[in-house]
């Protein structure tokens, strides 16, 4: 048999390989504890980080181009200023030559006809320094202009560096504020968990104390019942019916009647019975007093528990109010940031996707 590979087999193998790769990628996403517990999209965050770096690089290049353009403009302005000064000097020299050659002093209206040599004799007087047409301090003035342009350029560079430093400080302050809010939320959560543990521990202690009191009360009742039973049995054993007492003081007409001729007072058993009954009465009174004392203690404990619960509810209300205020401030900041981001996205992204774009997602049941 020849081992021939068909086209359908290759297609099936390629499809199986694609499904296997998709399943492996899906398992990587599902079994990655960090992505599963935190619930973040690492690829989206990486793309955002790359976009931010590209944006910062573009801004740096734009600022560098702006600085180079400013330097070039400054150099062009200096050259134009020098050319203008040179043209002004040449024009002024040409004007002075024209006046000297074609406009002598004796041809002016101020020429004295009665004394023509008066003005002609003043031709040899030299022009004073500082008059129109002369610039003795041109080199110093040009140097001062160059220094001023250099100072302006340094000032622009300093302002640009200050703006960048301020922007970095604002970003660091924003990150620090986010970290402080997260730490405060964790502290409030820890306080809430500690309060819950305290309430649970107090409830547990109260239940244990109540159970111990109930057990002790049942034990005392059982002991009292056993004591009463022993007393009753003893009374029955020591009674005249079972002991066959020879007392003859009791009348034959019944227990309430006595024989006066044979009555000699109460017997020891009767006195003992009376004392026993008195002891039982005293014991019952003592038990009632103890029960009243226990009920009073229980009432005090319930009042204290109610007061503690009321104080804890007030504290929880204050904590909830503080949490609500903090959450409102956080939501307001997030809303402002979202509003600014939305305005920025509306300016940047003008191609808004329609329903046909979203209809291509979630088309599979998997």
Secondary structure as UniProt FT lines:
FT   HELIX           7..31
FT   HELIX           33..38
FT   HELIX           42..102
FT   HELIX           105..107
FT   TURN            109..110
FT   HELIX           117..120
FT   TURN            121..124
FT   TURN            129..130
FT   TURN            132..133
FT   TURN            136..137
FT   HELIX           138..238
FT   HELIX           240..243
FT   TURN            252..253
FT   TURN            255..256
FT   TURN            260..262
FT   HELIX           268..348
FT   HELIX           355..358
FT   TURN            359..360
//
